[in-house]
């Protein structure tokens, strides 16, 4: 028969120190590579959203869907 007595007698101070060390690591912000520009990503996302809104408005005026409008432009019509 297997005994789990040894596994249950772990020092609580050790558990607390491991938990505190893990919490400290999670509290630190993740390092980003120096070439990463978050604001540029945000600006790109905003421009893309604006483009989609404009395409939606054009498609709505023409009575089509966004996909149908994009397909029409892709076909050169």
C-alpha positions as CSV (number, residue, x, y, z in Angstrom):
1,X,0.0,0.0,0.0
2,X,1.3,3.4,-0.9
3,X,1.7,6.1,1.7
4,X,1.1,9.7,1.0
5,X,2.2,10.9,4.5
6,X,5.5,12.3,3.2
7,X,3.8,14.4,0.5
8,X,1.3,15.8,3.0
9,X,4.0,17.0,5.4
10,X,5.3,19.8,3.2
11,X,6.5,22.8,5.1
12,X,3.9,25.6,4.8
13,X,6.6,28.2,4.9
14,X,8.1,26.7,1.8
15,X,4.7,26.7,0.0
16,X,4.2,30.3,1.0
17,X,7.6,31.4,-0.3
18,X,7.0,29.6,-3.6
19,X,3.6,31.2,-3.9
20,X,4.9,34.7,-3.1
21,X,7.8,34.3,-5.7
22,X,5.3,33.2,-8.4
23,X,3.0,36.2,-7.5
24,X,5.9,38.5,-7.8
25,X,6.8,37.1,-11.2
26,X,3.2,37.5,-12.5
27,X,3.1,41.1,-11.2
28,X,6.0,42.2,-13.4
29,X,5.1,43.4,-16.9
30,X,6.1,41.3,-19.7
31,X,9.2,42.6,-21.5
32,X,8.6,43.7,-25.1
33,X,11.2,43.7,-27.7
34,X,12.6,47.3,-28.2
35,X,11.4,47.4,-31.8
36,X,7.7,46.8,-30.8
37,X,5.5,49.9,-31.1
38,X,2.2,49.4,-29.5
39,X,0.8,52.8,-30.6
40,X,1.6,52.0,-34.2
41,X,-0.5,48.8,-33.9
42,X,-3.3,50.8,-32.4
43,X,-3.2,53.3,-35.2
44,X,-3.2,50.5,-37.8
45,X,-6.2,48.9,-36.1
46,X,-8.1,52.2,-36.1
47,X,-7.3,52.8,-39.8
48,X,-8.5,49.3,-40.7
49,X,-11.7,49.7,-38.6
50,X,-12.3,53.1,-40.4
51,X,-11.8,51.4,-43.8
52,X,-14.3,48.6,-42.9
53,X,-16.8,51.2,-41.8
54,X,-16.5,53.1,-45.1
55,X,-16.8,49.9,-47.1
56,X,-19.9,48.9,-45.1
57,X,-21.5,52.3,-45.7
58,X,-20.8,52.0,-49.5
59,X,-22.2,48.5,-49.6
60,X,-25.3,49.6,-47.7
61,X,-25.9,52.4,-50.1
62,X,-25.6,50.0,-53.0
63,X,-27.7,47.3,-51.4
64,X,-25.0,44.7,-51.1
65,X,-23.0,43.1,-48.4
66,X,-19.4,44.0,-47.6
67,X,-18.2,40.7,-49.1
68,X,-20.2,41.3,-52.3
69,X,-18.8,44.9,-52.5
70,X,-15.2,43.7,-52.1
71,X,-15.8,41.0,-54.7
72,X,-17.1,43.6,-57.1
73,X,-14.0,45.8,-56.6
74,X,-11.7,42.8,-56.9
75,X,-13.4,41.9,-60.2
76,X,-12.8,45.4,-61.4
77,X,-16.5,46.3,-61.9
